[in-house]
Amino acid sequence: TIHKSLGINDYHFDCFMGDLNRAMMGAGHPESLIDEVLVALEPVRADVLGHSRDAMDGVVMKDGQCLLDRFGGDQNVEAVVENMFDRCVEDPRVRFHFERAKAKQRQIRRKFCNYLTGCFGGQVSYDLADLRPAHYNGNITDYHFDAMVDLFKTSASHMGVEQGGMYDALILLNRSRADITTGCAVRMELAKKKNQLEGADQLFQRLGGLEGMMAIMDRQFECIERDKRLNMFFEGTKMQAIKRSVTDYLIMTLGGPSDYIGRPLAEAHAVLQITDYHFDCFMQDLQRAMRDVGSDGETVDEATVVLELIRKKVLQVHYGK
C-alpha cells in the first residue's frame, strides 16, 4: 500500500532496476551476483505496482466459459497465430523483427501459441517470467507493439473469432505491452537524458570524432553492399556521392561539424519505395558498424536514440500514402 498513491508503473520499476544494476556494477560486483539480485527482486514488482489477478480472471472466465473456448479452442489459436505471423513477415512495420531462419520462426510461433493458450485459460506451458527478458534487448517500441496487435486483430477476424472473445483477447495482449516494450523504452530514455545533460557533442566524441565516424561509415557501407535488403538503394555511379552525403548528415546529426548541403531528407527519399523495414535494416547495419569499430553498447543506444528522430523525415512520403 505504501506505493499506491505514487502512480508507479512498469516503466518506473524498470528504471529503478536499471539504476540499481548500474550502481552494483559501479561498486564492482560481479555480473553473476547482479543477475541474482535482479532476479530475486523481480517478484516484488506485482506488489509495488498493485497488480491484481482479479481483473484478469474476470476477462479469462465469463459465464462459466474460459476465453480459450470462446476464442475457438487450441486449434483456432494456432490458426490465428499462423495467419498473423504470415502477415508479420510481409508487413513493413514489423517485418524486420520476424525475418529469422525457419527453425527460429517455428520456435517463436510455438512459444506465442503456448503463451496465448495459457493466458486464455488453457494449459500453461509458457513461463510468464520469461516474457520480459526475452524482449528486453530488442528495439521493440509501442509502434511495433500496436502493429502486432493490429495484425492479431485482423487475423482473429479473418479466422472467424467472435467479437467478445476477440475483445477480451486484446485486453490480455495489451497487458503484456510493458513486458515487451519496457526494455527498449528504458534504454532509450536513459540515452536521451544523457544526451540532453551532456550535449550531443559528447556523443560525437565518444564515437571517435571525425576519424571514428569515417571508420563507422566505411564499415556501414561495407555492410550495405552485402545487404540484399538495402543495396538496391545504393547501387550505381553515384554511390560515393551518396556515401559522402549520408556521412555528412549523420556527422551533423550526431553532434559533429559537418558541411551537409544536401536536400531535405523527405525530398531526397520521396521517389524511393522506402518503408519502416528498410529504415530498421539500415539502423541494424549502422549499429553493427558502430560495434565493429569499438563503440560500447551504451554509446550505440545513445546514437540510436538520436538517429531514430529522423525516421519520420525519411519516411514522410511513405507515411503520407
Summary of the structure (lengths in Angstrom):
residues: 321
radius of gyration: 22.4
end to end distance: 49.1
largest distance: 68.6
contacts: 882
relative contact order: 0.09
helix: 73%
strand: 1%
